[in-house]
Amino acid sequence: MELALIHRKHNEGRILKPIGIRINFHNNGDGELEKVTFKGCDIPDNPELSKAQTLRDRLVNVLERGSMPLKDLTEELEKPEGTIRATLNRHKDTFVNLGKEWGLKAYEP
């Protein structure tokens, strides 16, 4: 089972990014529960959990695979074109318009 811990509200600070947790149930030979283990998981790897991320983070995850046209981004993320375009333009430090496609800006460490 995978789940996400989502920070929704904080009066005095920044909201933290969601944390993914994988819960494994281990049974013995008789089918009885023997132990439960917890391990971190990547939220972007789970289609349902990834919806808990901000749209900016979801765009970064998609564009890490390579640049894409706006239309493909709207289909992949199932969001209106105007919403995607506004997010891309709002975060000019992260995204770059490559003409007909959008990509991630390169960073130097």
Buried (B, 14 or more C-beta within 10 A) or exposed (E): EBBBEBEEEEEEEEEEBBBBBBEEEEEEEEEEEEEEEEEEBEBBEBEEBBEBBEBBBBBBBBBEEEBBEBEEBBEBBEBEEEEBBEBBEEBEEBBBBEEEBBBBEEEEE
